[in-house]
Amino acid sequence: MTSPPCHVGIDVSATTLVTCVLPTGDTATVPNTPTAIARLVRHFQRLQPARLVVEATGPYHQPLARACYAAHLPLAVVNPRQTRRFAEVLGRLEKTDTVDAATLAEFAARIEPPVRPWPDAPTEELQALVRRRRQVVGMHSAEGNRLLAALPVVRPSIRAHRAALARQRARLEAALDRALAADPALAAREALLQSVVGVGPICAATLLAELPELGTLTRREIAKLVGLAPLCRDSGDWHGRRRCQGGREAVRTILCQVMASALQHNAWLRATYVRLLAAGKPKAVARTACMRKLLVLLNALLRDGRPWTPPASEA
């Protein structure tokens, strides 16, 4: 008789990893250290699970995920919001590390979330640089807001910190350029993205780092993944206004930022924007539609491996 498939849930914290294995229900707690992770990975290899599930927890899950992917284990990294709602559906309102690990194991067995490949070393380095640049830009902006209401006694300190952050930003952007130039695959993809008028180096780097699925999904899938797909809100005879929600916030933010330049210099996008305004659409709706159109275009360029050429009437 064939034994049922094995599914594993792993609850991650800064210091511990709590595992639950189904259908046996066995649980264990180990330190979140490289040595313990190596032992845990060897244990999983012996189990040969159908799927392992871990929540995205910032830096804490990454060493475990990197080790699992290196060992070719079927690990799925999932959104914590999804698993919390799954727990509520199961009636599990309590929250402990052991309960969370059991919920993740059941999520693996019932939902079978997709297993996506871990980024290669150049892409992982690019992600780190892009995210650090975003943090530095956020701190620079926050210091600028403080400067507006600061007393004279602290203004020199704030100005000095802003100047240091500006230098950090310049160094990070130079490092981004070097990281992209050093990897031929990333450099080729960046060139395809920047062939579209309005897409600059920071936008291209952010898309390559935060949206590695770009070029591998359909137009509807990529729009939904980023959070630019209008979702229906209907019930019976009632038809609500469709809204975009969820998705990759960092990608939406950078696409929103490039819209100012793209709508000014890209005649293809500007024509869409003007047409939507003429049809009575609010400016925010028209801009979001242009963001989605740009995203779908970039997805097609990477999928087909060809640079963008504007329509003949707009060239």
Secondary structure, DSSP 8 states (H G I E B T S, - for coil): ------EEEEEE-SSEEEEEEETTTEEEEEESSHHHHHHHHHHHHHH--SEEEEE--TTSSHHHHHHHHHTT--EEEE-HHHHHHHHHHTT-----HHHHHHHHHHHHHHH---------HHHHHHHHHHHHHHHHHHHHHHHHHHHHH--TTTHHHHHHHHHHHHHHHHHHHHHHHHHHHH-HHHHHHHHHHHTSTT--HHHHHHHHHH-TTTTTS-HHHHHHHHT-S-B--EETTEE---B---S-HHHHHHHHHHHHHHHHH-HHHHHHHHHHHHTT--HHHHHHHHHHHHHHHHHHHHHHT------TTT-
